[in-house]
Amino acid sequence: MWNIFEQPWTLLVTAVVLLLVVAIIQTFKSNRLFFLIPLLVVLLAPALDFAVRTDREKIKTVIDTVVTAVENEDTGTIAQLLAQDYKDSTHRSKDAMVRKFRALLHPPLVEDIYDSILEMQISGDTATVTLLNRLFIDPRSNYAEFAKIVLVKMEIDLKKTLDGQWLITRTEILAINNQPTKWSNVGYIDW
């Protein structure tokens, strides 16, 4: 669904159209105050974009926070972003997933992560995001001898809480280095 707050360009284009309309009206009626209308719209566009956080932006913030937490081996932050009813194909609870992250991140697993959102579908209070992550393996990791960079394709389901916050309800690993896989194989894969 189209959302005016996703970017300021819609209002800026509207301001240009209004400027043209005001210029045409100005030829018939001379009133300099008409030129304030497009100016107000131009000033309003970036202010609205800054002031209003859309669901898409909130979800991107959750994903960026998880990526930073994985880079910093911060399982506490990861736990805060998982819903109480978290469940995936392997981990039957939030606690099981946090335990998996603790095991994966000790010793440190990644040095840096670059994520790309391939697809984001938002439907009411739920969302599904497909990500492609490039993991730069930490030299201290058990996996460093197998690979320096690993591509991980994931699907993440999120739900919106009553206070407007988005929490992760499910994550599934779809592929590692373009090879189909799942959570139960992570930690046992010979990259």
C-alpha positions as CSV (number, residue, x, y, z in Angstrom):
1,M,0.0,0.0,0.0
2,W,1.2,3.5,-0.9
3,N,2.2,5.6,2.0
4,I,2.9,9.4,1.8
5,F,5.2,9.2,4.7
6,E,7.6,6.7,3.1
7,Q,9.4,9.5,1.4
8,P,9.2,13.3,1.0
9,W,9.1,13.4,-2.8
10,T,5.4,13.2,-3.1
11,L,4.9,16.4,-1.2
12,L,7.8,18.1,-3.0
13,V,6.3,17.2,-6.4
14,T,2.9,18.5,-5.0
15,A,4.7,21.8,-4.1
16,V,6.1,22.2,-7.7
17,V,2.6,21.6,-9.1
18,L,1.1,24.1,-6.6
19,L,3.8,26.6,-7.6
20,L,2.7,26.3,-11.2
21,V,-0.9,26.7,-10.3
22,V,-0.1,29.8,-8.2
23,A,1.9,31.2,-11.0
24,I,-1.1,30.8,-13.3
25,I,-3.5,32.3,-10.7
26,Q,-1.0,35.2,-10.2
27,T,-1.4,36.3,-13.8
28,F,-5.1,36.9,-13.1
29,K,-4.9,38.1,-9.5
30,S,-2.0,39.8,-8.0
31,N,-1.5,38.5,-4.4
32,R,2.0,37.6,-3.3
33,L,0.6,35.5,-0.4
34,F,-0.3,32.8,-2.8
35,F,3.4,31.9,-3.2
36,L,3.5,31.0,0.5
37,I,1.3,27.9,-0.2
38,P,4.0,26.0,-2.2
39,L,6.7,27.2,0.2
40,L,4.8,25.8,3.2
41,V,4.4,22.4,1.4
42,V,8.1,22.3,0.6
43,L,8.9,23.0,4.3
44,L,6.4,20.5,5.4
45,A,7.6,17.5,3.3
46,P,10.9,16.9,5.1
47,A,9.4,17.7,8.5
48,L,6.7,15.1,8.0
49,D,9.2,12.6,6.8
50,F,11.3,13.1,9.9
51,A,8.4,13.2,12.4
52,V,6.4,10.2,11.2
53,R,8.0,6.7,11.6
54,T,6.2,4.2,9.3
55,D,5.9,0.5,10.0
56,R,8.5,-0.1,7.3
57,E,11.0,2.1,9.0
58,K,10.3,0.5,12.4
59,I,10.8,-3.0,11.0
60,K,14.1,-1.9,9.3
61,T,15.2,-0.5,12.7
62,V,14.4,-3.9,14.4
63,I,16.5,-5.7,11.7
64,D,19.3,-3.2,12.0
65,T,19.3,-3.6,15.8
66,V,19.4,-7.4,15.6
67,V,22.3,-7.2,13.1
68,T,24.3,-4.9,15.4
69,A,23.5,-7.2,18.3
70,V,24.9,-10.2,16.5
71,E,28.0,-8.3,15.5
72,N,28.5,-7.3,19.2
73,E,27.5,-10.8,20.5
74,D,24.7,-9.1,22.5
75,T,22.2,-11.8,23.1
76,G,20.3,-9.6,25.6
77,T,19.3,-7.2,22.9
78,I,18.3,-10.1,20.6
79,A,16.1,-11.5,23.4
80,Q,14.4,-8.2,23.8
81,L,13.4,-8.1,20.1
82,L,12.0,-11.7,20.1
83,A,8.3,-12.0,20.9
84,Q,7.3,-14.1,23.9
85,D,5.5,-16.5,21.6
86,Y,8.6,-16.9,19.3
87,K,8.7,-20.2,17.5
88,D,10.4,-21.6,14.4
89,S,11.0,-24.9,12.7
90,T,13.7,-25.9,15.2
91,H,13.4,-23.6,18.2
92,R,10.1,-24.1,20.1
93,S,10.5,-21.0,22.3
94,K,12.2,-17.7,22.7
95,D,14.5,-19.2,25.3
96,A,15.6,-22.0,22.9
97,M,16.4,-19.4,20.3
98,V,18.4,-17.2,22.7
99,R,20.4,-20.4,23.8
100,K,21.1,-21.1,20.1
101,F,22.4,-17.5,19.7
102,R,24.6,-17.8,22.8
103,A,26.1,-21.0,21.4
104,L,26.6,-19.6,17.9
105,L,28.2,-16.3,19.1
106,H,30.8,-17.9,21.5
107,P,33.5,-17.7,20.3
108,P,32.6,-14.7,18.2
109,L,31.1,-15.7,14.9
110,V,31.0,-12.6,12.8
111,E,33.1,-9.5,12.4
112,D,30.6,-7.6,10.2
113,I,27.2,-8.1,8.6
114,Y,25.8,-6.4,5.5
115,D,22.1,-7.0,5.1
116,S,19.9,-6.4,2.1
117,I,16.1,-6.6,2.4
118,L,15.0,-8.5,-0.6
119,E,11.3,-8.3,0.2
120,M,9.0,-6.8,2.9
121,Q,5.4,-7.6,3.1
122,I,3.3,-5.8,5.7
123,S,-0.3,-6.9,6.3
124,G,-2.0,-5.2,9.2
125,D,-0.2,-6.1,12.4
126,T,2.1,-8.8,10.8
127,A,5.0,-8.6,8.5
128,T,7.4,-10.9,6.6
129,V,10.8,-9.9,5.6
130,T,13.2,-11.8,3.3
131,L,16.9,-10.8,3.9
132,L,20.2,-11.6,2.3
133,N,23.0,-11.2,4.7
134,R,26.7,-11.2,4.0
135,L,28.5,-12.3,7.1
136,F,32.2,-11.5,7.4
137,I,33.5,-14.3,9.6
138,D,35.5,-13.3,12.7
139,P,39.0,-14.7,12.5
140,R,38.6,-16.2,16.0
141,S,35.5,-18.1,14.9
142,N,35.5,-21.9,14.6
143,Y,34.3,-21.4,11.0
144,A,37.1,-19.0,10.0
145,E,39.1,-21.8,8.4
146,F,36.2,-22.7,6.1
147,A,35.1,-19.3,4.9
148,K,35.8,-15.6,5.2
149,I,32.4,-14.5,3.8
150,V,29.1,-16.4,4.1
151,L,25.8,-15.5,2.4
152,V,22.7,-16.2,4.5
153,K,19.2,-15.9,3.1
154,M,16.6,-15.7,5.8
155,E,12.9,-15.1,6.3
156,I,11.7,-13.2,9.4
157,D,8.1,-12.8,10.6
158,L,7.2,-9.9,12.9
159,K,4.1,-8.8,14.7
160,K,3.1,-5.4,16.0
161,T,2.5,-5.0,19.7
162,L,-0.2,-2.8,21.2
163,D,2.3,-0.1,21.8
164,G,3.4,0.0,18.1
165,Q,6.6,-1.9,18.6
166,W,7.5,-4.7,16.2
167,L,8.8,-8.0,17.6
168,I,10.2,-11.1,15.8
169,T,7.9,-14.1,16.0
170,R,9.8,-16.5,13.7
171,T,13.0,-16.7,11.7
172,E,13.9,-19.3,9.2
173,I,17.2,-19.8,7.4
174,L,16.4,-20.5,3.7
175,A,19.9,-20.8,2.3
176,I,23.6,-20.5,3.2
177,N,25.9,-19.8,0.3
178,N,23.0,-20.4,-2.0
179,Q,22.5,-23.9,-0.7
180,P,19.1,-24.6,0.8
181,T,19.2,-25.3,4.5
182,K,17.3,-24.8,7.8
183,W,18.0,-23.9,11.4
184,S,18.6,-27.5,12.4
185,N,21.7,-27.6,10.2
186,V,23.2,-24.4,11.5
187,G,26.2,-25.0,13.6
188,Y,26.9,-28.3,11.9
189,I,27.4,-27.0,8.3
190,D,30.8,-27.6,6.7
191,W,31.1,-24.3,4.8
